Amino acid sequence: MSPSPSRHFDHCPVCGNATLEEVDLRASRCPDCDLLLNRDTAPLDYAEGGGQAVPDAGKMAWRLENAKRRLAIIAPHLKGHRGLVDIGCGSGEMLLAAAPLLPQRLGFDTNLPLIRHIREHYGLDVRGKPFHAEALPEQLAALPKVFSLSHVLEHLSDPNALLGEIVRAMGPGDLLYLEVPLHSGRSFQEQGYDWNLWNHEHLTLYSLAALARLTRNHDLVEVDRGTRIFARGSHSGKTRLRLLFRQPLACLRTLLTKPSYLSLADLLIADYGYLVLCRPPEGA
C-alpha cells in the first residue's frame, strides 16, 4: 500500500457516485452503496512501519487465532485449492495458519519492518511491494488458489484498482476472501468516532452492501458472506451472557441457524464483514 493521502473524496471510490451526503465535518456517506468516507485522514508511510508494528508473542498468538477462524470460513469452499496469496499480509499470520490447508503460500506487503521480521522469524516468502498480477510466480499462478485481502480495502482511495489486479491474476475457480471493518457493526454504532478503527489511516468504513457493490464491478460470484469479530473475547462466557441478557430472542434464533465456525458475537456484534468470492469459468 502507498501512503494514504489526506483528502476529501469528491466521488464514491466504490461505485463512482458523485453525489455524496455530508454526515458532519468528519464523514460523508454514499447514498447509492452505503460506503462511509472519512474526511479527516492523514498521510501514513506504510513502508516505514506505519499502520502495524511488529507484534509481541501474545499479540501474535491472538492474530494466529483470528487467521485460523478466517480459514474455517474459507475451508468449506476449498475444492483442490493448494495455494494462498495473502495481500497485505502484515505479520504473516494467514500464511502461517494456512500451511496445513494451502501448502504453496506467498505474501505481499509494503511494511518493511514487518517483512524483515516475518522473513527472519518464520522463513515466509513475502514480497515487499504492492501486488500486481504479473508479480505472481508462474508455478503459483498455475495452481488452484485462494487470494486473501483482510483489512486492506479501508486504507485505499482506489479499491477497484487493486481488485482489478487480483481478478487479472485469478484463474477459473480461484477464490477471493475479503474482510473489512463495518460502520454497520455494533462497535461503530455505539461508539461512533471513538471506535479505534475510525482513525486517520482508514479512508473508509464499509457495510456489507458496500462491499458487495464493490465486487460486482469485477464479475466475481459470491459464494459466502457474513460478519465476525476478532477472536479476543468472542467466545468468552461473559460475552455470551451479556448478549443473552441484551438480546435473548436474537441469541436463540442465531444459535439455531449459525454455522459452527461463527460465534454469537460474530453475528450479533458484527464489527467486521467478509465475502468469499469465486472467479467463474470462462463463458459461465
C-alpha atoms as an extended CHARMM CRD file, in Angstrom:
* protein
*
       284  EXT
         1         1  MET       CA              0.0000000000        0.0000000000        0.0000000000  PROA      1               0.0000000000
         2         2  SER       CA              1.1670000000        3.5050000000       -0.7730000000  PROA      2               0.0000000000
         3         3  PRO       CA              0.9890000000        6.3360000000        1.7680000000  PROA      3               0.0000000000
         4         4  SER       CA             -2.6290000000        7.3330000000        2.2380000000  PROA      4               0.0000000000
         5         5  PRO       CA             -3.3300000000       10.9040000000        1.1500000000  PROA      5               0.0000000000
         6         6  SER       CA             -5.1160000000       13.4700000000        3.2500000000  PROA      6               0.0000000000
         7         7  ARG       CA             -8.1900000000       14.1830000000        1.1510000000  PROA      7               0.0000000000
         8         8  HSD       CA            -11.8790000000       14.7390000000        0.8840000000  PROA      8               0.0000000000
         9         9  PHE       CA            -13.4790000000       12.4290000000       -1.6730000000  PROA      9               0.0000000000
        10        10  ASP       CA            -15.4240000000       14.1360000000       -4.4540000000  PROA      10              0.0000000000
        11        11  HSD       CA            -16.9600000000       10.8290000000       -5.5370000000  PROA      11              0.0000000000
        12        12  CYS       CA            -17.5000000000        7.3650000000       -4.1060000000  PROA      12              0.0000000000
        13        13  PRO       CA            -14.4370000000        5.1580000000       -4.6940000000  PROA      13              0.0000000000
        14        14  VAL       CA            -16.6370000000        2.0530000000       -4.7400000000  PROA      14              0.0000000000
        15        15  CYS       CA            -19.4790000000        2.9010000000       -7.1280000000  PROA      15              0.0000000000
        16        16  GLY       CA            -18.3840000000        6.2440000000       -8.6040000000  PROA      16              0.0000000000
        17        17  ASN       CA            -21.4180000000        8.1860000000       -7.3750000000  PROA      17              0.0000000000
        18        18  ALA       CA            -20.5760000000       11.9110000000       -7.3320000000  PROA      18              0.0000000000
        19        19  THR       CA            -23.4240000000       12.9510000000       -5.0260000000  PROA      19              0.0000000000
        20        20  LEU       CA            -22.1480000000       12.2650000000       -1.5190000000  PROA      20              0.0000000000
        21        21  GLU       CA            -24.1090000000       13.0880000000        1.6170000000  PROA      21              0.0000000000
        22        22  GLU       CA            -22.2310000000       15.1240000000        4.2180000000  PROA      22              0.0000000000
        23        23  VAL       CA            -22.8090000000       13.4420000000        7.5770000000  PROA      23              0.0000000000
        24        24  ASP       CA            -20.8160000000       16.0380000000        9.5230000000  PROA      24              0.0000000000
        25        25  LEU       CA            -17.3390000000       17.5760000000        9.4440000000  PROA      25              0.0000000000
        26        26  ARG       CA            -15.7520000000       14.1440000000        9.8880000000  PROA      26              0.0000000000
        27        27  ALA       CA            -17.6070000000       11.9010000000        7.4590000000  PROA      27              0.0000000000
        28        28  SER       CA            -19.5430000000       11.6780000000        4.2080000000  PROA      28              0.0000000000
        29        29  ARG       CA            -21.7350000000        8.8270000000        3.0320000000  PROA      29              0.0000000000
        30        30  CYS       CA            -22.5380000000        7.4250000000       -0.3860000000  PROA      30              0.0000000000
        31        31  PRO       CA            -26.3340000000        7.0390000000       -0.6060000000  PROA      31              0.0000000000
        32        32  ASP       CA            -26.0200000000        4.5910000000       -3.5050000000  PROA      32              0.0000000000
        33        33  CYS       CA            -23.7950000000        1.9160000000       -1.9220000000  PROA      33              0.0000000000
        34        34  ASP       CA            -23.6760000000        2.8760000000        1.7980000000  PROA      34              0.0000000000
        35        35  LEU       CA            -19.9190000000        3.4900000000        1.9960000000  PROA      35              0.0000000000
        36        36  LEU       CA            -18.8340000000        5.8200000000        4.8200000000  PROA      36              0.0000000000
        37        37  LEU       CA            -15.9570000000        8.1270000000        3.8680000000  PROA      37              0.0000000000
        38        38  ASN       CA            -13.5220000000        9.6110000000        6.3580000000  PROA      38              0.0000000000
        39        39  ARG       CA            -12.9820000000       13.3600000000        5.8520000000  PROA      39              0.0000000000
        40        40  ASP       CA            -10.2080000000       13.5440000000        8.4460000000  PROA      40              0.0000000000
        41        41  THR       CA             -7.3610000000       11.3790000000        7.1460000000  PROA      41              0.0000000000
        42        42  ALA       CA             -3.6080000000       11.9240000000        7.3340000000  PROA      42              0.0000000000
        43        43  PRO       CA             -0.6520000000       10.6750000000        5.2430000000  PROA      43              0.0000000000
        44        44  LEU       CA              0.8650000000        7.4390000000        6.5060000000  PROA      44              0.0000000000
        45        45  ASP       CA              4.0700000000        5.8240000000        5.2710000000  PROA      45              0.0000000000
        46        46  TYR       CA              3.4360000000        2.0720000000        5.3330000000  PROA      46              0.0000000000
        47        47  ALA       CA              6.9490000000        1.2950000000        4.1080000000  PROA      47              0.0000000000
        48        48  GLU       CA              8.3690000000        2.6660000000        7.3600000000  PROA      48              0.0000000000
        49        49  GLY       CA              6.0670000000        0.5840000000        9.5330000000  PROA      49              0.0000000000
        50        50  GLY       CA              3.0270000000        2.8310000000        9.6460000000  PROA      50              0.0000000000
        51        51  GLY       CA             -0.2100000000        1.0880000000       10.4440000000  PROA      51              0.0000000000
        52        52  GLN       CA              1.1040000000       -2.0470000000       12.1860000000  PROA      52              0.0000000000
        53        53  ALA       CA              4.0610000000       -2.6970000000       14.4640000000  PROA      53              0.0000000000
        54        54  VAL       CA              5.9820000000       -5.9470000000       14.9080000000  PROA      54              0.0000000000
        55        55  PRO       CA              3.7770000000       -7.9230000000       17.3430000000  PROA      55              0.0000000000
        56        56  ASP       CA              4.8860000000       -9.3890000000       20.6460000000  PROA      56              0.0000000000
        57        57  ALA       CA              4.2620000000      -13.0910000000       21.3620000000  PROA      57              0.0000000000
        58        58  GLY       CA              0.8620000000      -12.5160000000       22.9650000000  PROA      58              0.0000000000
        59        59  LYS       CA             -0.4580000000      -10.3970000000       20.1300000000  PROA      59              0.0000000000
        60        60  MET       CA              0.8950000000      -12.8290000000       17.5440000000  PROA      60              0.0000000000
        61        61  ALA       CA             -0.9430000000      -15.7090000000       19.2270000000  PROA      61              0.0000000000
        62        62  TRP       CA             -4.1480000000      -13.6690000000       19.0550000000  PROA      62              0.0000000000
        63        63  ARG       CA             -3.5790000000      -12.9080000000       15.3580000000  PROA      63              0.0000000000
        64        64  LEU       CA             -2.9520000000      -16.5850000000       14.6210000000  PROA      64              0.0000000000
        65        65  GLU       CA             -6.2540000000      -17.4600000000       16.2840000000  PROA      65              0.0000000000
        66        66  ASN       CA             -8.0060000000      -14.9150000000       14.0800000000  PROA      66              0.0000000000
        67        67  ALA       CA             -6.3090000000      -16.3240000000       10.9910000000  PROA      67              0.0000000000
        68        68  LYS       CA             -7.4720000000      -19.8500000000       11.8790000000  PROA      68              0.0000000000
        69        69  ARG       CA            -11.0270000000      -18.5820000000       12.2230000000  PROA      69              0.0000000000
        70        70  ARG       CA            -10.8230000000      -16.9210000000        8.8120000000  PROA      70              0.0000000000
        71        71  LEU       CA             -9.5710000000      -20.1880000000        7.3430000000  PROA      71              0.0000000000
        72        72  ALA       CA            -12.5180000000      -22.0060000000        8.9330000000  PROA      72              0.0000000000
        73        73  ILE       CA            -14.7820000000      -19.7180000000        6.8910000000  PROA      73              0.0000000000
        74        74  ILE       CA            -12.8440000000      -20.4040000000        3.6920000000  PROA      74              0.0000000000
        75        75  ALA       CA            -12.3690000000      -24.1790000000        4.1960000000  PROA      75              0.0000000000
        76        76  PRO       CA            -15.8860000000      -25.3310000000        3.1520000000  PROA      76              0.0000000000
        77        77  HSD       CA            -15.3010000000      -23.7560000000       -0.2630000000  PROA      77              0.0000000000
        78        78  LEU       CA            -11.9300000000      -25.3800000000       -0.9830000000  PROA      78              0.0000000000
        79        79  LYS       CA            -12.0230000000      -27.8160000000       -3.9110000000  PROA      79              0.0000000000
        80        80  GLY       CA             -8.4850000000      -28.8780000000       -4.5850000000  PROA      80              0.0000000000
        81        81  HSD       CA             -7.0600000000      -25.4230000000       -3.9050000000  PROA      81              0.0000000000
        82        82  ARG       CA             -3.3810000000      -25.6050000000       -2.9730000000  PROA      82              0.0000000000
        83        83  GLY       CA             -2.1060000000      -22.0200000000       -2.9990000000  PROA      83              0.0000000000
        84        84  LEU       CA             -2.6050000000      -18.8780000000       -0.9080000000  PROA      84              0.0000000000
        85        85  VAL       CA             -1.7700000000      -15.3340000000       -1.9480000000  PROA      85              0.0000000000
        86        86  ASP       CA             -2.1670000000      -13.0440000000        1.0680000000  PROA      86              0.0000000000
        87        87  ILE       CA             -2.1680000000       -9.3790000000        0.0620000000  PROA      87              0.0000000000
        88        88  GLY       CA             -1.4150000000       -7.0110000000        2.9130000000  PROA      88              0.0000000000
        89        89  CYS       CA             -0.0800000000       -9.9970000000        4.8480000000  PROA      89              0.0000000000
        90        90  GLY       CA              1.0060000000       -7.9270000000        7.8680000000  PROA      90              0.0000000000
        91        91  SER       CA              2.6710000000      -10.1010000000       10.4770000000  PROA      91              0.0000000000
        92        92  GLY       CA              2.1870000000      -13.2630000000        8.3860000000  PROA      92              0.0000000000
        93        93  GLU       CA             -0.4830000000      -14.9580000000       10.4640000000  PROA      93              0.0000000000
        94        94  MET       CA             -2.5780000000      -16.1250000000        7.4970000000  PROA      94              0.0000000000
        95        95  LEU       CA              0.4870000000      -17.5300000000        5.7530000000  PROA      95              0.0000000000
        96        96  LEU       CA              1.4460000000      -19.4510000000        8.8940000000  PROA      96              0.0000000000
        97        97  ALA       CA             -2.0270000000      -20.7150000000        9.7650000000  PROA      97              0.0000000000
        98        98  ALA       CA             -2.7730000000      -21.8500000000        6.2020000000  PROA      98              0.0000000000
        99        99  ALA       CA              0.1840000000      -24.2500000000        5.9310000000  PROA      99              0.0000000000
       100       100  PRO       CA             -1.8430000000      -27.4680000000        6.5330000000  PROA      100             0.0000000000
       101       101  LEU       CA             -4.5510000000      -26.4860000000        4.0160000000  PROA      101             0.0000000000
       102       102  LEU       CA             -2.6980000000      -24.4640000000        1.3890000000  PROA      102             0.0000000000
       103       103  PRO       CA              0.9600000000      -25.5010000000        1.2010000000  PROA      103             0.0000000000
       104       104  GLN       CA              2.0580000000      -23.0550000000       -1.5330000000  PROA      104             0.0000000000
       105       105  ARG       CA              1.9220000000      -19.5940000000        0.0520000000  PROA      105             0.0000000000
       106       106  LEU       CA              3.0670000000      -16.1200000000       -0.8970000000  PROA      106             0.0000000000
       107       107  GLY       CA              2.5660000000      -12.7880000000        0.8450000000  PROA      107             0.0000000000
       108       108  PHE       CA              2.6410000000       -9.1870000000       -0.3210000000  PROA      108             0.0000000000
       109       109  ASP       CA              3.0950000000       -6.1660000000        1.9080000000  PROA      109             0.0000000000
       110       110  THR       CA              4.8930000000       -2.8160000000        1.8950000000  PROA      110             0.0000000000
       111       111  ASN       CA              5.6280000000       -2.6270000000        5.6410000000  PROA      111             0.0000000000
       112       112  LEU       CA              9.3950000000       -3.1820000000        5.5570000000  PROA      112             0.0000000000
       113       113  PRO       CA              9.9620000000       -3.7400000000        9.3180000000  PROA      113             0.0000000000
       114       114  LEU       CA              7.2320000000       -6.4000000000        9.3710000000  PROA      114             0.0000000000
       115       115  ILE       CA              8.5680000000       -8.0580000000        6.2310000000  PROA      115             0.0000000000
       116       116  ARG       CA             12.0480000000       -8.3170000000        7.7330000000  PROA      116             0.0000000000
       117       117  HSD       CA             10.5720000000       -9.7490000000       10.9370000000  PROA      117             0.0000000000
       118       118  ILE       CA              8.4880000000      -12.4890000000        9.3300000000  PROA      118             0.0000000000
       119       119  ARG       CA             11.2200000000      -13.4800000000        6.8940000000  PROA      119             0.0000000000
       120       120  GLU       CA             13.7590000000      -13.8240000000        9.7050000000  PROA      120             0.0000000000
       121       121  HSD       CA             11.4850000000      -15.4740000000       12.2830000000  PROA      121             0.0000000000
       122       122  TYR       CA              9.2310000000      -17.6550000000       10.1260000000  PROA      122             0.0000000000
       123       123  GLY       CA             11.0240000000      -18.0550000000        6.7900000000  PROA      123             0.0000000000
       124       124  LEU       CA              7.9380000000      -16.9150000000        4.9000000000  PROA      124             0.0000000000
       125       125  ASP       CA              8.0050000000      -15.9340000000        1.2420000000  PROA      125             0.0000000000
       126       126  VAL       CA              6.8950000000      -12.2910000000        1.2400000000  PROA      126             0.0000000000
       127       127  ARG       CA              7.3410000000       -9.6800000000       -1.4800000000  PROA      127             0.0000000000
       128       128  GLY       CA              7.9550000000       -6.1480000000       -0.2560000000  PROA      128             0.0000000000
       129       129  LYS       CA              5.9090000000       -4.3280000000       -2.8670000000  PROA      129             0.0000000000
       130       130  PRO       CA              2.3020000000       -3.6520000000       -3.8720000000  PROA      130             0.0000000000
       131       131  PHE       CA              0.5220000000       -6.5380000000       -5.5600000000  PROA      131             0.0000000000
       132       132  HSD       CA              0.3620000000       -6.7080000000       -9.3530000000  PROA      132             0.0000000000
       133       133  ALA       CA             -0.8790000000       -9.6590000000      -11.3780000000  PROA      133             0.0000000000
       134       134  GLU       CA              2.4760000000      -10.0090000000      -13.1240000000  PROA      134             0.0000000000
       135       135  ALA       CA              4.2280000000      -10.4210000000       -9.7630000000  PROA      135             0.0000000000
       136       136  LEU       CA              2.6830000000      -13.8590000000       -9.2350000000  PROA      136             0.0000000000
       137       137  PRO       CA              5.2320000000      -16.6470000000       -9.8950000000  PROA      137             0.0000000000
       138       138  GLU       CA              4.2520000000      -18.9780000000      -12.7400000000  PROA      138             0.0000000000
       139       139  GLN       CA              4.1810000000      -22.0730000000      -10.5190000000  PROA      139             0.0000000000
       140       140  LEU       CA              1.7410000000      -20.4850000000       -8.0820000000  PROA      140             0.0000000000
       141       141  ALA       CA             -0.2740000000      -18.8570000000      -10.8690000000  PROA      141             0.0000000000
       142       142  ALA       CA             -0.9190000000      -22.2980000000      -12.3590000000  PROA      142             0.0000000000
       143       143  LEU       CA             -2.3190000000      -23.7560000000       -9.1120000000  PROA      143             0.0000000000
       144       144  PRO       CA             -5.9060000000      -23.5730000000       -7.8550000000  PROA      144             0.0000000000
       145       145  LYS       CA             -5.5190000000      -20.9050000000       -5.1880000000  PROA      145             0.0000000000
       146       146  VAL       CA             -7.0690000000      -18.5270000000       -2.6930000000  PROA      146             0.0000000000
       147       147  PHE       CA             -6.4090000000      -14.8020000000       -2.5450000000  PROA      147             0.0000000000
       148       148  SER       CA             -6.9710000000      -13.1380000000        0.8240000000  PROA      148             0.0000000000
       149       149  LEU       CA             -7.3640000000       -9.4230000000        1.4390000000  PROA      149             0.0000000000
       150       150  SER       CA             -8.1370000000       -8.6880000000        5.0810000000  PROA      150             0.0000000000
       151       151  HSD       CA             -8.3160000000       -5.1490000000        6.4420000000  PROA      151             0.0000000000
       152       152  VAL       CA             -6.7210000000       -3.5780000000        3.3770000000  PROA      152             0.0000000000
       153       153  LEU       CA             -9.5540000000       -2.0300000000        1.3620000000  PROA      153             0.0000000000
       154       154  GLU       CA            -10.3490000000        0.5820000000        4.0150000000  PROA      154             0.0000000000
       155       155  HSD       CA             -6.8540000000        2.0240000000        3.5170000000  PROA      155             0.0000000000
       156       156  LEU       CA             -7.2570000000        2.5700000000       -0.2280000000  PROA      156             0.0000000000
       157       157  SER       CA             -8.5270000000        5.5660000000       -2.1780000000  PROA      157             0.0000000000
       158       158  ASP       CA             -8.9970000000        3.3310000000       -5.2510000000  PROA      158             0.0000000000
       159       159  PRO       CA            -10.0730000000       -0.1600000000       -4.1140000000  PROA      159             0.0000000000
       160       160  ASN       CA            -11.2750000000       -1.0320000000       -7.6180000000  PROA      160             0.0000000000
       161       161  ALA       CA             -7.7200000000       -0.7930000000       -8.9440000000  PROA      161             0.0000000000
       162       162  LEU       CA             -6.4220000000       -3.4300000000       -6.5240000000  PROA      162             0.0000000000
       163       163  LEU       CA             -9.4030000000       -5.7180000000       -7.0540000000  PROA      163             0.0000000000
       164       164  GLY       CA             -8.8760000000       -5.4290000000      -10.7870000000  PROA      164             0.0000000000
       165       165  GLU       CA             -5.2730000000       -6.6110000000      -10.3850000000  PROA      165             0.0000000000
       166       166  ILE       CA             -6.3770000000       -9.5450000000       -8.2340000000  PROA      166             0.0000000000
       167       167  VAL       CA             -9.0500000000      -10.6070000000      -10.7170000000  PROA      167             0.0000000000
       168       168  ARG       CA             -6.4740000000      -10.4590000000      -13.5310000000  PROA      168             0.0000000000
       169       169  ALA       CA             -4.3510000000      -12.9070000000      -11.5270000000  PROA      169             0.0000000000
       170       170  MET       CA             -7.2250000000      -15.2550000000      -10.6530000000  PROA      170             0.0000000000
       171       171  GLY       CA             -7.7830000000      -18.4020000000      -12.6390000000  PROA      171             0.0000000000
       172       172  PRO       CA            -11.2040000000      -20.0070000000      -13.1210000000  PROA      172             0.0000000000
       173       173  GLY       CA            -12.3290000000      -21.4640000000       -9.7970000000  PROA      173             0.0000000000
       174       174  ASP       CA             -9.8790000000      -19.4120000000       -7.7250000000  PROA      174             0.0000000000
       175       175  LEU       CA            -11.2960000000      -17.8990000000       -4.5260000000  PROA      175             0.0000000000
       176       176  LEU       CA            -11.0130000000      -14.4330000000       -3.0100000000  PROA      176             0.0000000000
       177       177  TYR       CA            -11.5970000000      -13.7450000000        0.6960000000  PROA      177             0.0000000000
       178       178  LEU       CA            -12.3150000000      -10.1040000000        1.5920000000  PROA      178             0.0000000000
       179       179  GLU       CA            -12.6760000000       -8.7070000000        5.1040000000  PROA      179             0.0000000000
       180       180  VAL       CA            -13.2170000000       -5.1080000000        6.2380000000  PROA      180             0.0000000000
       181       181  PRO       CA            -14.3660000000       -3.2220000000        9.3490000000  PROA      181             0.0000000000
       182       182  LEU       CA            -18.0410000000       -2.2210000000        9.1880000000  PROA      182             0.0000000000
       183       183  HSD       CA            -19.7330000000        1.0240000000       10.1540000000  PROA      183             0.0000000000
       184       184  SER       CA            -22.9010000000       -1.0700000000       10.4960000000  PROA      184             0.0000000000
       185       185  GLY       CA            -21.4180000000       -3.1850000000       13.3280000000  PROA      185             0.0000000000
       186       186  ARG       CA            -22.2280000000       -2.6720000000       16.9800000000  PROA      186             0.0000000000
       187       187  SER       CA            -18.9330000000       -1.0420000000       17.9590000000  PROA      187             0.0000000000
       188       188  PHE       CA            -19.2340000000        1.8430000000       15.5000000000  PROA      188             0.0000000000
       189       189  GLN       CA            -22.9640000000        2.1640000000       16.1200000000  PROA      189             0.0000000000
       190       190  GLU       CA            -22.3710000000        2.5070000000       19.8750000000  PROA      190             0.0000000000
       191       191  GLN       CA            -19.0040000000        4.3000000000       19.9440000000  PROA      191             0.0000000000
       192       192  GLY       CA            -19.1250000000        6.3250000000       16.7430000000  PROA      192             0.0000000000
       193       193  TYR       CA            -15.9040000000        8.1720000000       16.0190000000  PROA      193             0.0000000000
       194       194  ASP       CA            -14.4210000000        6.9250000000       19.3040000000  PROA      194             0.0000000000
       195       195  TRP       CA            -14.1620000000        3.4010000000       17.8520000000  PROA      195             0.0000000000
       196       196  ASN       CA            -10.4810000000        2.6200000000       17.4200000000  PROA      196             0.0000000000
       197       197  LEU       CA            -10.9820000000        1.5860000000       13.7870000000  PROA      197             0.0000000000
       198       198  TRP       CA            -12.2630000000        5.0360000000       12.8820000000  PROA      198             0.0000000000
       199       199  ASN       CA             -8.8490000000        6.6460000000       12.5640000000  PROA      199             0.0000000000
       200       200  HSD       CA             -6.6440000000        8.7460000000       10.3010000000  PROA      200             0.0000000000
       201       201  GLU       CA             -5.3220000000        5.7770000000        8.3170000000  PROA      201             0.0000000000
       202       202  HSD       CA             -8.7310000000        4.3460000000        7.4170000000  PROA      202             0.0000000000
       203       203  LEU       CA            -10.1330000000        6.2840000000        4.4810000000  PROA      203             0.0000000000
       204       204  THR       CA            -13.4570000000        4.4360000000        4.5130000000  PROA      204             0.0000000000
       205       205  LEU       CA            -15.6710000000        2.1100000000        6.5190000000  PROA      205             0.0000000000
       206       206  TYR       CA            -17.8400000000       -0.3590000000        4.6520000000  PROA      206             0.0000000000
       207       207  SER       CA            -21.1770000000       -2.0420000000        5.1330000000  PROA      207             0.0000000000
       208       208  LEU       CA            -21.7830000000       -5.4960000000        3.6760000000  PROA      208             0.0000000000
       209       209  ALA       CA            -23.8440000000       -3.7870000000        0.9740000000  PROA      209             0.0000000000
       210       210  ALA       CA            -20.9210000000       -1.5270000000        0.0360000000  PROA      210             0.0000000000
       211       211  LEU       CA            -18.5190000000       -4.4730000000       -0.0240000000  PROA      211             0.0000000000
       212       212  ALA       CA            -20.8480000000       -6.4810000000       -2.2590000000  PROA      212             0.0000000000
       213       213  ARG       CA            -21.2940000000       -3.4580000000       -4.5490000000  PROA      213             0.0000000000
       214       214  LEU       CA            -17.5180000000       -3.1920000000       -4.9190000000  PROA      214             0.0000000000
       215       215  THR       CA            -17.1700000000       -6.8010000000       -6.0060000000  PROA      215             0.0000000000
       216       216  ARG       CA            -19.9880000000       -6.5420000000       -8.5660000000  PROA      216             0.0000000000
       217       217  ASN       CA            -17.6780000000       -4.2930000000      -10.5800000000  PROA      217             0.0000000000
       218       218  HSD       CA            -15.4010000000       -7.2900000000      -11.2110000000  PROA      218             0.0000000000
       219       219  ASP       CA            -17.5980000000      -10.1960000000      -12.3810000000  PROA      219             0.0000000000
       220       220  LEU       CA            -16.9870000000      -12.3830000000       -9.3500000000  PROA      220             0.0000000000
       221       221  VAL       CA            -19.5280000000      -14.8410000000       -7.9610000000  PROA      221             0.0000000000
       222       222  GLU       CA            -20.3350000000      -14.5330000000       -4.2650000000  PROA      222             0.0000000000
       223       223  VAL       CA            -20.3150000000      -17.9100000000       -2.5030000000  PROA      223             0.0000000000
       224       224  ASP       CA            -20.4760000000      -16.7670000000        1.1280000000  PROA      224             0.0000000000
       225       225  ARG       CA            -20.9110000000      -13.6220000000        3.2030000000  PROA      225             0.0000000000
       226       226  GLY       CA            -21.1410000000      -12.8620000000        6.8830000000  PROA      226             0.0000000000
       227       227  THR       CA            -19.8850000000      -10.9230000000        9.8700000000  PROA      227             0.0000000000
       228       228  ARG       CA            -17.3420000000      -11.6390000000       12.5670000000  PROA      228             0.0000000000
       229       229  ILE       CA            -15.2110000000      -10.0250000000       15.2400000000  PROA      229             0.0000000000
       230       230  PHE       CA            -11.6140000000      -10.5680000000       16.2420000000  PROA      230             0.0000000000
       231       231  ALA       CA            -11.0650000000      -13.6620000000       18.3640000000  PROA      231             0.0000000000
       232       232  ARG       CA            -10.2820000000      -11.9220000000       21.6360000000  PROA      232             0.0000000000
       233       233  GLY       CA            -13.3220000000      -12.3330000000       23.8710000000  PROA      233             0.0000000000
       234       234  SER       CA            -15.6010000000      -13.5680000000       21.0980000000  PROA      234             0.0000000000
       235       235  HSD       CA            -16.1560000000      -16.9630000000       22.7420000000  PROA      235             0.0000000000
       236       236  SER       CA            -15.9010000000      -15.9060000000       26.3870000000  PROA      236             0.0000000000
       237       237  GLY       CA            -18.6300000000      -16.7510000000       28.8690000000  PROA      237             0.0000000000
       238       238  LYS       CA            -19.0370000000      -13.0830000000       29.7850000000  PROA      238             0.0000000000
       239       239  THR       CA            -19.6100000000      -12.1290000000       26.1570000000  PROA      239             0.0000000000
       240       240  ARG       CA            -22.2470000000      -14.8240000000       25.6650000000  PROA      240             0.0000000000
       241       241  LEU       CA            -24.0610000000      -13.9280000000       28.8930000000  PROA      241             0.0000000000
       242       242  ARG       CA            -24.0680000000      -10.2390000000       28.0190000000  PROA      242             0.0000000000
       243       243  LEU       CA            -25.5370000000      -10.9670000000       24.5900000000  PROA      243             0.0000000000
       244       244  LEU       CA            -28.1360000000      -13.3450000000       26.0430000000  PROA      244             0.0000000000
       245       245  PHE       CA            -29.1920000000      -10.6940000000       28.5570000000  PROA      245             0.0000000000
       246       246  ARG       CA            -29.4330000000       -7.9360000000       25.9510000000  PROA      246             0.0000000000
       247       247  GLN       CA            -30.9150000000       -9.8990000000       23.0420000000  PROA      247             0.0000000000
       248       248  PRO       CA            -32.4080000000      -13.2120000000       24.2280000000  PROA      248             0.0000000000
       249       249  LEU       CA            -34.6040000000      -13.8440000000       21.1730000000  PROA      249             0.0000000000
       250       250  ALA       CA            -31.8960000000      -12.8600000000       18.7070000000  PROA      250             0.0000000000
       251       251  CYS       CA            -29.4530000000      -15.1560000000       20.5150000000  PROA      251             0.0000000000
       252       252  LEU       CA            -31.8550000000      -18.0870000000       20.3080000000  PROA      252             0.0000000000
       253       253  ARG       CA            -32.5010000000      -17.5680000000       16.5970000000  PROA      253             0.0000000000
       254       254  THR       CA            -28.7800000000      -17.1890000000       15.9470000000  PROA      254             0.0000000000
       255       255  LEU       CA            -27.8380000000      -20.3150000000       17.9040000000  PROA      255             0.0000000000
       256       256  LEU       CA            -30.3230000000      -22.3580000000       15.8760000000  PROA      256             0.0000000000
       257       257  THR       CA            -29.0870000000      -21.1840000000       12.4900000000  PROA      257             0.0000000000
       258       258  LYS       CA            -25.4400000000      -20.1140000000       12.7340000000  PROA      258             0.0000000000
       259       259  PRO       CA            -22.6080000000      -22.1460000000       11.1720000000  PROA      259             0.0000000000
       260       260  SER       CA            -20.3170000000      -23.8810000000       13.6350000000  PROA      260             0.0000000000
       261       261  TYR       CA            -17.2990000000      -21.7270000000       12.7520000000  PROA      261             0.0000000000
       262       262  LEU       CA            -19.0130000000      -18.4680000000       13.8090000000  PROA      262             0.0000000000
       263       263  SER       CA            -19.8430000000      -17.3610000000       17.3390000000  PROA      263             0.0000000000
       264       264  LEU       CA            -22.7860000000      -15.4170000000       18.7340000000  PROA      264             0.0000000000
       265       265  ALA       CA            -20.5260000000      -12.3900000000       18.9540000000  PROA      265             0.0000000000
       266       266  ASP       CA            -19.5150000000      -12.7490000000       15.3130000000  PROA      266             0.0000000000
       267       267  LEU       CA            -23.1290000000      -12.4150000000       14.2390000000  PROA      267             0.0000000000
       268       268  LEU       CA            -24.5880000000      -10.0760000000       16.8620000000  PROA      268             0.0000000000
       269       269  ILE       CA            -21.6780000000       -7.6700000000       17.3710000000  PROA      269             0.0000000000
       270       270  ALA       CA            -20.6770000000       -7.9450000000       13.7060000000  PROA      270             0.0000000000
       271       271  ASP       CA            -17.8110000000       -5.4540000000       13.6150000000  PROA      271             0.0000000000
       272       272  TYR       CA            -16.2010000000       -6.9800000000       10.5110000000  PROA      272             0.0000000000
       273       273  GLY       CA            -17.7640000000       -8.1210000000        7.2770000000  PROA      273             0.0000000000
       274       274  TYR       CA            -16.4530000000      -10.7900000000        4.9210000000  PROA      274             0.0000000000
       275       275  LEU       CA            -17.2050000000      -12.1150000000        1.4590000000  PROA      275             0.0000000000
       276       276  VAL       CA            -15.9270000000      -15.2940000000       -0.1770000000  PROA      276             0.0000000000
       277       277  LEU       CA            -15.9280000000      -14.9250000000       -3.9560000000  PROA      277             0.0000000000
       278       278  CYS       CA            -15.0950000000      -17.1720000000       -6.8830000000  PROA      278             0.0000000000
       279       279  ARG       CA            -13.9520000000      -16.4210000000      -10.3930000000  PROA      279             0.0000000000
       280       280  PRO       CA            -16.3190000000      -18.3810000000      -12.6220000000  PROA      280             0.0000000000
       281       281  PRO       CA            -15.1550000000      -20.4930000000      -15.5650000000  PROA      281             0.0000000000
       282       282  GLU       CA            -14.7110000000      -18.6760000000      -18.8550000000  PROA      282             0.0000000000
       283       283  GLY       CA            -18.0340000000      -18.2040000000      -20.6060000000  PROA      283             0.0000000000
       284       284  ALA       CA            -20.0850000000      -19.0340000000      -17.4960000000  PROA      284             0.0000000000
